[in-house]
Every structure is written in structure tokens, then in C-alpha cells.
Amino acid sequence: MRGTRSRARERDGEEADRGLPGGSPRMGWGLGLAAAALVLGVLVVVRRIVDPSLPLARSYQVLQLLLLIAAGVARALGGFRPGLRRAAEKWRLPTAGIAAAVVLGAVLPYLHTLTIGFLSDDFGLAYAARQAPAALDALRSNAFVTFRRPATLFLWWLGGNMWQGAPLGYHALNLLLHAANSLLVYALGRRLLNSAYGGLLAALLFALHPLHVEPVAWASCSSDLLCTAFCLVSLLSLEAYAASTTPRRGGVALLGALAAFAMALLSKEAALALPGFVLLRLALLPPPRARLRTAVAVGAFGLVLGTYLMWRVLSMGGLPTYPTTLTFWNTVFPSAPLRQMGDFLFPVHRPLFLRALGLWLWCAAMLPMAAAVLWVIAGLTYVPGRRLWLWLGYVFIMAIPVWTISAATSGDLSGGRFAYLPTIGLAWLFGDVCAGRGTAWRGLAPAGGILLGAAVLSIWYVAPWRQAGRLATEVLTAGTGVVERVSASGEPSALYFCDLPESVDGAPIFRNCYPQALSLAAGSPIAAHTVSGRDEPGTIHPDDVSARILHPGEYVVSWRPETARMVIVRSGDGPPARHPESPR
């Protein structure tokens, strides 16, 4: 018996959930989950009492807490049941077939993104890449005040040289990165789940999930895709390190994990929390006699993280961030992971649903999603407790870098780029549930229905991004026309663009990168400024412009969507005031 329990511990620690032969299932993991959810619930109530005006007062996160409590209670009452996991573990499919299925799932729903063009921050990245004459200049560039992402900027510089900076190339690159990440989710999930079947379903859900439309459709999100790829490669190397039988192999695997982690940090700051999950992973599912290996790995990851933070402070003079609603409650209460879990479990694009279905049909459409969530909750009894905590811990830990951004819910899945890396844990949880239910039809049919629903929603949710691409082309064309007209009467000293569209059903259009867009279109720098009520870097507040006394060569230009034209609403003394509009 001891030998059997020891082999189970070496594999994945499931004996902690099975209990002794003939004994009752242990309830600790489920009760612990319910207790953690109750603690979060207390924070919800306290926060609501302290300031009812905070976004959390909309109670969207309360739904997630209730689901967590329900999941914890269900897991506690049901304990752990191996179910049909053995059949799933023996399930086999050719590796080439698995890879083809995952790649097709990652690419087919998003083929229409190839025609979107540039939006918002895309122009800023393209402009910054064009200013770097050589690769080393791109790596050293400090074009952005709020972040340093040399690996991402190098990728954009490379695109500018390989396909002349055409948007199609960057969108195709995003599709390739998303497909690669889906394959990595499968490879890592197969090892952690000890099931190719569970790993495949987890990878397919990740590839098809409609929450990932934004990071795939928006060219600027190559930073999120690249960061995720390096994080997954780092974790795969960590698995090789933990399973290594010789110091040499372990050392090589650890160096690979650290190098990938460093590249993830240089791609985007979302990788900052990875050492926390490394600690959780090695603590929950350790191989035999792993304490020393755990200490070495965590210490090495911490050293890389400390080096990165020191480099960032020295290179940027601090750790500047985007303006956030940074308050005590946003710091303590994990708003971001709860919002991400809600969007993952109920991926509802409210503007599209209401416009196409109406309120009552929208409510009816929520029923299949609720049924899918209940199916997953009921299947938690087939998930070993340690892995259940590992998946949920991954979601909460990897969302730490964006905990303080916002607790609000937009209803159009904007901000899905922030959930791209953390929600991999929920995809693995789905694969774990499917593996526990086995490969029989009663388990495969619901899982297939969930994947099919995700694919349909993803195809549908690309529509606003295509609409945004067409609108961006119109606005840029009209703005270029204004520049040409006023330049005919003399070089303009400043152009202030007001009322630019900032979103179309959640797809970002122009926020703070419209001047770069005009400069790219004109082929030379334009003295332009974006006027916006948003408190973002590079924008000017409307009050500052309305109070400004314009000098000759300065113009305030407004976008008029009803006529698809740019109108000069104010100007300094000079001939260009005779040209109020530009041709469409």
C-alpha cells in the first residue's frame, strides 16, 4: 500500500484526495475553496458599505463569488472520485492530428482579423519601430513613457523590414503566435494533467474562446501573445527541471526556464507574477525530495525578476504605469481575476447580444452558458484537490499585475488582452474536468457543445473589430485631407483633433496615437494632438483646448461621424480658415 501511495505522490499528489482505501473522501480542498470565497465575499460587503459608488457596487463580481462558493461546497460534499480518468489517460491520438486540430481551432475563427488594419496603439508601435534605423536601436528605444518592451518593439521593427510594416503581416503574426500558444497550452496541460485527452480539450477551449478575440484581432497585442509564449516555454522547461534525473540536465532545463522568463518580461510586464506560480506549482505537486530543487528554482526566478526591476528603474528612472484607480480596496480586493473569471465563464458581448437578440433573447442565450458552468462545477469532484487549487491559484496569481487597473465591467469584453495569460488556468481546469468524465459520449458531447459555442461566438465577436478597421480608415483619410489642405497655405504649427471615435463596441479606434497615424500616412512628422476626456498619456483635455488662444497656423479639428468628414471648428488668423471641411 505504501508503495502504491508513494507512486501516486510522485505522479500528481492525488492520494490526498482519494483518502485511504475503504475510507471516505476528504473534504478539505473543497471546504478550503468555499472558505476562501467567503473571505472574498466579506471584502465585497465591506467595500460596498465603505463606498457604494465604486464600480464593484454593480455586483458582477458577486456572481463569481457565489460560483466559487458553490464550487467549493460541491467539491467538499463530493470529495474526489477518480471517475473515468483511467480511460482518458489511456486515450491516444497521433501527435500530428492533435497539432492540426489545435492549430485549426486557433486560426479559423479569426481569419477575418487579417483585413482589420491598424487601430489605436498599432500606429504608435509602427511609428516607434520606423524611428529605429537598426535592430539595436529598436532594442534600446525608449519611445514610450509608460513601459519598456524591447522584445515587442524589436518584433515590430522586424515586421517593418520584412513586410514594410503592412498591417496584414502583423495580423498574420498574431494568428501564428496564438496557434503556438495553444500548442504550448496542450503540451504543458498534457504533462500537468497526465492526459493527452484533457490537454487537447484545454488547448481547444483556449484557442476558441471568445474572450481572446481582442488579443488576436488587435495587432498591438502581439506583446501579450509573445509574453504568454515565453511564459509557457518557461513553465515547460521548469517541468523538465523538476523531472530531471541528473544535475546537468536539471541545470540546462533551469537555465532555459530562466531565459524564457527574462524574454517574457522584456515582452510585457504581465510576466511579473510568474515566480509566484512557480512556487505554487512546486509546492503543490512536487516530485520526491524536491525541497532543495524548489528553493533553487524559486530563488533563481526571483533573481531574474529582481534584475529586471533594477534595469527598469535605472533605464526609466522609476516604474511609471498607466493612470489607475489605485486605492486601498482595489489593491486588497482581487477585482481583476474575478472579472476575468466572469468574462471567461459568461463571455457575453452585451452590445452585440442586445442589438441582435433583444433583452429577453439575450437572457435566454445565457441559459446554455449557465448550464455549461454548472456542468463544470459538477465535474469538480473528478479533479484532484491539489490541481484544483493549482488552476485557480494560477488565475489569481497571474492576474496580480493588473489587479489595480479597474473593477468595472464593460460588457463588451474589452480588456480581454489582460485575461489572455491568466485564464489559461481555467482552460486547464476545463480539460481536467473533461478527463475525469472520460471519453464516453455523455462526457464528450457536453464538452463538444461548449467548444462549438465558443467557436461561434468568436467568429461573431470579430465583427466589431472589422467595423472598427473600416471606421479607422475613414477617419485617417479625412484627417490626412485636412493636413493636405491646411499645408497648402503654409506649414501648420499645431492641429488639435477633437471627437475622434474611441471605441466601436469595445474595439479601440483612436485614443492617443492619432498623431502617429497621420505622420505614418503623410510620411513625415505632423504637429498634431489628440483631444480627449480620457486621462491618458499623449492626450490633451478638451477644457485646455477650449481655453487656448490660437495663433496663426493652429487649428481645432472635429470629426463628424454623420457626414464622415473632418471640420475645422476654430483656427488662428490665417488663410486656412477659409477651408472648413476636407473631402471624404
Sequence and secondary structure as in RCSB ss.txt:
>XXXX:A:sequence
MRGTRSRARERDGEEADRGLPGGSPRMGWGLGLAAAALVLGVLVVVRRIVDPSLPLARSYQVLQLLLLIAAGVAR
ALGGFRPGLRRAAEKWRLPTAGIAAAVVLGAVLPYLHTLTIGFLSDDFGLAYAARQAPAALDALRSNAFVTFRRP
ATLFLWWLGGNMWQGAPLGYHALNLLLHAANSLLVYALGRRLLNSAYGGLLAALLFALHPLHVEPVAWASCSSDL
LCTAFCLVSLLSLEAYAASTTPRRGGVALLGALAAFAMALLSKEAALALPGFVLLRLALLPPPRARLRTAVAVGA
FGLVLGTYLMWRVLSMGGLPTYPTTLTFWNTVFPSAPLRQMGDFLFPVHRPLFLRALGLWLWCAAMLPMAAAVLW
VIAGLTYVPGRRLWLWLGYVFIMAIPVWTISAATSGDLSGGRFAYLPTIGLAWLFGDVCAGRGTAWRGLAPAGGI
LLGAAVLSIWYVAPWRQAGRLATEVLTAGTGVVERVSASGEPSALYFCDLPESVDGAPIFRNCYPQALSLAAGSP
IAAHTVSGRDEPGTIHPDDVSARILHPGEYVVSWRPETARMVIVRSGDGPPARHPESPR
>XXXX:A:secstr
 HHHHHHHHHHT THHHH STTS    HHHHHHHHHHHHHHHHHHHHHHH TTSGGGG HHHHHHHHHHHHHHHH
HHH    TTHHHHHH    HHHHHHHHHHHHHGGGGGGGG    THHHHHHHHHHT SSHHHHHH    SS   H
HHHHHHHHHHHHSTT HHHHHHHHHHHHHHHHHHHHHHHHHHHT HHHHHHHHHHHHH GGGHHHHH GGGHHHH
HHHHHHHHHHHHHHHHHH SSHHHHHHHHHHHHHHHHHHHHH GGGGGHHHHHHHHHHHS  TT HHHHHHHHHH
HHHHHHHHHHHHHHHHTS         HHHHHS HHHHHHHHHHHS   HHHHHHHHHHHHHHHHHHHHHHHHHH
HHHGGGGS HHHHHHHHHHHHHHTGGGTTT     SS TTHHHHTTTTHHHHHHHHHHHHHH SSHHHHHHHHHH
HHHHHHHHHHHTHHHHHHHHHHHHHHHHHHHHHHHHHTTS  SEEEEES   EETTEE  SS HHHHHHHHHTS 
  EEEE SS  TTEE HHHHHT    TTEEEEEEETTTTEEEEEEE SSGGGG  B   
